[in-house]
Amino acid sequence: MERPLLATLEDLEFAVGHAIDDDLREFAEWVLRAASARVRSYTGCDFDDPDRVPESIRVVVVAVAARVYRNPSGYVQDTTGPFTVRLAERAGDGIYLTGDERETLDRFRCRSRPALWNLPTTRGPVETGTVFRPMSGSASQDWWWGL
């Protein structure tokens, strides 16, 4: 069953700043479908009614889709003549959510995170000073360094 897109082609066109040509329309729809699936996967929600998708969800889907639409090959760096453009390393990751996008989506989660996790129980290495102990069996009660 194909689920509805969480954002429209018109939303994507507005985000990228131009109309999407007919030859790129299928790719644009795929990018929106992949971004919608990523958001559904993260939130655990179906959002099956496109008329009831919250605006924040739509904004995140469009942001994710626009990143991939503008850079489908996932280039991190491009050089033309003496000019070089360098993007974030994540640009090569494809369909991903930034920290801000995850934070936006967190309030729409339908399922909680897994119930098993690691919880640190210390604040880091414990520093202990030098401790002096008497050497056992020594008649002179010599002291040595120890822990």
Backbone hydrogen bonds in HBPLUS format (Angstrom, degrees):
<---DONOR---> <-ACCEPTOR-->    atom                        ^
c    i                          cat <-CA-CA->   ^        H-A-AA   ^      H-
h    n   atom  resd res      DA  || num        DHA   H-A  angle D-A-AA Bond
n    s   type  num  typ     dist DA aas  dist angle  dist       angle   num
A0011-ASP N   A0008-THR O   3.10 MM   3  5.10 120.9  2.47  93.6 107.8     1
A0012-LEU N   A0008-THR O   3.15 MM   4  6.56 156.2  2.21 146.6 152.3     2
A0013-GLU N   A0009-LEU O   2.82 MM   4  6.09 158.3  1.87 151.0 157.4     3
A0014-PHE N   A0010-GLU O   3.00 MM   4  6.19 156.8  2.05 145.5 151.0     4
A0015-ALA N   A0011-ASP O   3.04 MM   4  6.31 153.5  2.11 144.4 151.8     5
A0016-VAL N   A0012-LEU O   2.93 MM   4  6.21 156.8  1.99 156.5 161.7     6
A0017-GLY N   A0013-GLU O   2.93 MM   4  5.91 126.0  2.23 139.0 152.3     7
A0018-HIS N   A0013-GLU O   3.26 MM   5  5.47 134.1  2.48 146.7 151.4     8
A0024-LEU N   A0021-ASP O   3.01 MM   3  5.39 148.8  2.11 109.3 118.9     9
A0025-ARG N   A0022-ASP O   3.32 MM   3  5.08 157.0  2.38  96.8 103.5    10
A0028-ALA N   A0024-LEU O   2.88 MM   4  6.12 160.1  1.92 153.8 160.1    11
A0029-GLU N   A0025-ARG O   2.94 MM   4  6.19 156.3  1.99 149.8 155.6    12
A0030-TRP N   A0026-GLU O   3.00 MM   4  6.25 153.3  2.07 143.5 151.0    13
A0031-VAL N   A0027-PHE O   2.87 MM   4  6.18 158.2  1.92 154.1 159.8    14
A0032-LEU N   A0028-ALA O   2.99 MM   4  6.26 159.6  2.03 147.6 153.0    15
A0033-ARG N   A0029-GLU O   2.85 MM   4  6.06 151.4  1.93 145.2 153.8    16
A0034-ALA N   A0030-TRP O   2.82 MM   4  6.08 160.0  1.85 154.0 159.1    17
A0035-ALA N   A0031-VAL O   2.91 MM   4  6.09 162.0  1.94 150.4 155.5    18
A0036-SER N   A0032-LEU O   2.88 MM   4  5.98 154.5  1.94 142.7 150.2    19
A0037-ALA N   A0033-ARG O   2.91 MM   4  6.14 154.8  1.97 145.9 152.8    20
A0038-ARG N   A0034-ALA O   2.95 MM   4  6.19 151.4  2.03 145.4 153.2    21
A0039-VAL N   A0035-ALA O   3.03 MM   4  6.28 158.3  2.08 148.6 153.6    22
A0040-ARG N   A0036-SER O   2.91 MM   4  6.14 161.0  1.94 149.5 155.2    23
A0041-SER N   A0037-ALA O   2.85 MM   4  5.98 157.1  1.90 145.9 152.5    24
A0042-TYR N   A0038-ARG O   2.98 MM   4  6.18 157.4  2.03 145.7 151.4    25
A0043-THR N   A0039-VAL O   2.93 MM   4  6.08 169.2  1.94 155.1 157.9    26
A0044-GLY N   A0040-ARG O   2.74 MM   4  5.48 146.2  1.86 143.4 152.8    27
A0110-CYS N   A0043-THR O   2.84 MM  67  6.01 160.6  1.87 150.8 155.3    28
A0052-ARG N   A0049-ASP O   2.90 MM   3  5.53 161.6  1.93 122.6 128.7    29
A0057-ILE N   A0054-PRO O   3.08 MM   3  5.40 124.0  2.41 104.6 117.8    30
A0058-ARG N   A0054-PRO O   3.17 MM   4  6.57 160.4  2.21 152.6 158.0    31
A0059-VAL N   A0055-GLU O   2.92 MM   4  6.19 157.8  1.97 153.3 159.1    32
A0060-VAL N   A0056-SER O   3.10 MM   4  6.33 159.0  2.15 146.1 150.7    33
A0061-VAL N   A0057-ILE O   2.97 MM   4  6.23 166.6  1.99 156.8 160.5    34
A0062-VAL N   A0058-ARG O   2.99 MM   4  6.19 163.4  2.02 152.0 156.3    35
A0063-ALA N   A0059-VAL O   2.98 MM   4  6.17 156.9  2.03 146.6 153.2    36
A0064-VAL N   A0060-VAL O   2.97 MM   4  6.19 166.0  1.99 157.6 160.3    37
A0065-ALA N   A0061-VAL O   2.91 MM   4  6.06 166.7  1.93 151.4 155.8    38
A0066-ALA N   A0062-VAL O   2.79 MM   4  5.83 160.1  1.83 150.6 156.2    39
A0067-ARG N   A0063-ALA O   3.15 MM   4  6.32 153.6  2.22 143.2 149.2    40
A0068-VAL N   A0064-VAL O   3.38 MM   4  6.72 159.4  2.43 148.2 152.3    41
A0069-TYR N   A0065-ALA O   2.80 MM   4  5.96 159.8  1.84 154.5 161.4    42
A0070-ARG N   A0066-ALA O   2.94 MM   4  5.95 163.3  1.97 148.7 151.8    43
A0071-ASN N   A0067-ARG O   3.24 MM   4  6.23 136.8  2.44 132.2 143.2    44
A0074-GLY N   A0071-ASN O   3.09 MM   3  5.43 156.5  2.14 111.6 119.0    45
A0087-LEU N   A0076-VAL O   2.67 MM  11  4.96 173.7  1.68 155.2 157.3    46
A0078-ASP N   A0085-VAL O   2.92 MM   7  5.28 154.8  1.98 151.7 159.0    47
A0085-VAL N   A0078-ASP O   2.82 MM   7  5.28 163.4  1.84 156.6 162.2    48
A0080-THR N   A0083-PHE O   2.86 MM   3  5.37 157.8  1.91 157.8 164.9    49
A0083-PHE N   A0080-THR O   3.05 MM   3  5.37 160.1  2.09 131.1 130.6    50
A0091-ALA N   A0088-ALA O   2.88 MM   3  5.53 160.9  1.92 119.7 126.0    51
A0092-GLY N   A0089-GLU O   3.33 MM   3  6.23 165.9  2.35 122.4 124.3    52
A0093-ASP N   A0090-ARG O   2.79 MM   3  5.16 164.6  1.82 118.9 124.0    53
A0102-ARG N   A0098-THR O   2.93 MM   4  6.23 159.7  1.97 153.1 158.4    54
A0103-GLU N   A0099-GLY O   2.93 MM   4  6.14 154.7  1.99 146.0 153.4    55
A0104-THR N   A0100-ASP O   2.95 MM   4  6.22 150.6  2.04 143.9 151.6    56
A0105-LEU N   A0101-GLU O   2.95 MM   4  6.21 155.3  2.01 148.0 154.6    57
A0106-ASP N   A0102-ARG O   2.87 MM   4  5.99 134.6  2.08 146.0 157.8    58
A0108-PHE N   A0105-LEU O   2.85 MM   3  5.38 158.7  1.89 120.6 127.9    59
A0109-ARG N   A0106-ASP O   3.34 MM   3  5.44 168.1  2.36 110.1 110.9    60
A0146-GLY N   A0131-VAL O   3.17 MM  15  5.73 150.6  2.26 168.6 177.4    61
A0133-ARG N   A0144-TRP O   3.43 MM  11  6.08 164.6  2.46 163.3 166.6    62
A0144-TRP N   A0133-ARG O   3.36 MM  11  6.08 168.0  2.37 158.4 160.1    63
A0135-MET N   A0142-ASP O   3.12 MM   7  6.01 167.8  2.13 172.6 170.1    64
A0141-GLN N   A0138-SER O   3.29 MM   3  5.22 159.0  2.33  99.0 105.2    65
